[in-house]
Amino acid sequence: MLDLNGKSILITGGTGSFGKMFTKLILERNPGVKRLVILSRDEQKHFQMSQEFPEDVFPAIRYFIGDVRDKSRLVRAFEGIDIVIHAAAMKHVHLAEYNPMECVKTNINGAENVIEAALECGVKDVVALSTDKAAAPINLYGATKLASDKLFIAANNIKGTRKIKFSVVRYGNVMGSNGSVMPFFLKKKKNCEEFLPITDEKMTRFNISLEDGCAMVFYAIEKAWGGEVFVPKIPSYRIPDVAKAIAPEMKQKVIGIRPGEKLHEEMITASDSYNTVDLGKYYAILPQKSPYSQYTKEDYKREFKGVDVPEGFSYDSGNNTDWESVESLRQLVIDHVDANFKV
């Protein structure tokens, strides 16, 4: 198990669903962690999280109000930090479409601020959270996260003699997280509404638990060489199956795909296949070969016993071979979203 005792760690967007779970796991597994800084711009979420993880019980924890748009604040926050997990983002597709420059300022400019602050402050490891929407994006949110991914990958080229590495973790919908479909359908059911809205009967999505998302970040901290985009092998689900698992008695009404939505989400495109290595539990999309390359694909495969994926390989939620059933989705709701759920 990765040992983070004695380390100073900072999570941007640390008051969100991921940040709270990652905080919980770090404190459980590493009672000797030196410092755990929760950075977020939301004062109310800081207050709420401090009730769950009070500073008098967890003396390593710090609640640091700040915005990734503000580089000077990041430089102050990053002083003495060993590891940065960058989870802050503007994430709602439709809000990004309506407020495009606000999304750019947070997701792209904010990423560059994180990189520059990490380089200036002697941070050793930066792991950035990405999204399946960054692969072949059709919405602004996905496009900004693709740009963010590219910035973190390229940051390895400008580190000079600094002992720092930047990597990216990309995964799909997190079950039970804010804005995800399971709690949305549960709320509709509890409110006894007339129907569950389905955007398209053929729509699919990848599914991952918060715990598995955190496990990927721990893996990246321990294993990354710098420049990888790590992708998990996870199951898909059909949106109508989620509705059936949660409320089989309710009607489903097709309302049409919203602006910026895809029928199926993608995590590895066919163009990525030439640089993708199968590591067993995960895929790693490696940086394209260039004069600035710090290692070769063959070196990486030897170290991690990886194999090439087939040329033209793509990984999307519609062509997946691993699927959740209605029954398994119902159990996931109980295990990860609502322990008191009953059909």
C-alpha positions, 0 to 999 in steps of 0.5 A: 500500500502507498505510504503517504505518512510524513507527506504534505498533500493538497487537493484542489476542489477538495470539498467536492465528492472526490475530495471528501472521499480521498481525504477519508482514505488518506486519514484512515490509511496514513495517520502520520500524514504531515499535512492535508490541505483542502483548497476550495473557493466555497466557504459553505462547503469548507464549513460543512466538511470541517464538521465531518473532519474537524481540525481538533480531531485531525490535526494534519488537516487545513481548510484553505479558501482559494480559487485555482484562477488566482495563481498568487493564492495557489503559490501561497497554498503550495508552500511545503506541499509534496503532492497536489491532486487537482480536482477543481473544475467547472463540470456541468455541461449545460452551464459550460455551454451557456457560460463558456469563458467562465469554464475556460478560466477555471478549467484551462487557466486554472490548470496552468496556474496549478502547473506554474505554482507547483513548479515554483513551490517545489511540489514533487507530484501532481495528479490531475483529474480528467473526464471521459468527455475530454476524449473526442470532445463535442462540448465545451466542458470536454474541450477545456478538460482536453486542453487541461490534460494537454497542459499537464502532459506538456508540463513534464517538458518544462520542469528542467532539473526539478524532481516533479512529475505530472500525470492525468487520471481519466474516468467516467461517471462517478456513481452517487456524486453531485449531479450524477444520474442515480441520486437524480432518479432517486430524488424523482422517485422519492418526490413521487413524480410522474415519470423519469426523464430519459434523454435517449433509450440507447444512451450509455455511460461508464460507471465507477465508484468514488473508492475506485476513482481514488484508487486510480489516483493513489496508483498514479502517485505511486507508479507514474513516470510523468505524462501518462493519462491513466484510464480504468477498465470499468463497466458501462450501463444503459440509462434506461436500466438505471431507471428500471433499477431505481424505480421499476414502477415509474414510466420512462419518458424520452426527452431528447439529448441535451446540447453537448451530450453524447450518446456514448462516452469515450475514454480512448479514441482510435487515434490514441491507440498508437500510444496506449499500453494495456497495464492489466487493471488500467490503460495508460495513454503515453505521451507522443514521441517527440524530441522532448520525450523522457522515456520510450514506450518500450521502456514503459512496457518492460517496466510495467509488463504492459502490452500494446492495444490493437491499432485502431482500438477505441474504448467507449461506453457503447462498445464496452464488453463489461456491463452492469445489469439492472440487478447489479445497478440496484445493488450499487445504489444500496452500496454506494448511494443510498443504503436505505434504498428499497424498490 
